[in-house]
């Protein structure tokens, strides 16, 4: 699929905003489900990009910065893979390949992240000198430069992919043999499962497991829409909060922990 000049400008703008949001974390443009949806919106490929963003979001849920360890770059993975998906022109059929491409792109994005953070360290020292001078204008200027640098960290790779054009990208995807595309599809599904498993591993407690099992079973019912599942989730959360307030109120009916579900599980 070929993009016109306006679409290319909007794609680079979305990439720039996603890069900045990786630091600001205010409007969540860097989250794959948002970034891919915006790319799909400006390119007219909304549905495939939302499917891609949802799958990448499940992977990125397990990515987090721990101490000095920096997580893979979800913003670059989302933007670059969404652009490749759009330029490839395969629609939903190209989502699996885009997911598999996104993972190495996220790891490669670590190099750009480290470079940007190294330069940001130098900017901090410049801002310190500006603070000693009492120049608030310089502090604001260098702060905006540092944030813009984070935006360029994603916008420049996006512009380079657009510069390559739809022809080479489509030719590359079409040249991939069936065994490779099938392998990428299987690998992409496994990566999504691993990302979700990492989230469960961090969140799993005795109180959460019953709700996870109920949600897993309800999700298998095809007649239930996402709105219905969301309504059930809200109702279960309200029921749990009300039970938590009543639990351990001194009636002698439990261990008094304030968590009736946990008290029931403890008995087993």
ABEGO torsion letter per residue (X at the ends): XBBBAAAAAAAAAAAAAAAAAAAAGAAGAABAAAAAAAAAAAAGBAAAAAAAAAAAAAAAAABBBBEABBBBBAAAAAAAAAAAAAAAGAEAAAAAAAAAAAAAAAAAAAAAAAAAAAAAAAAAAAAAAAAAAGBAAAAAAAAAAAAAAAAAAAAAAAAAAAAAEAAAAAAAAAABBAAAAAAAAAAAAAAAAAAAAAAAAAABBAAAAAAAAAAAAAAABAABBAAAAAAAAAAAAAAAAAAAAABGAGAGABAGAGBAAAAAAAAX
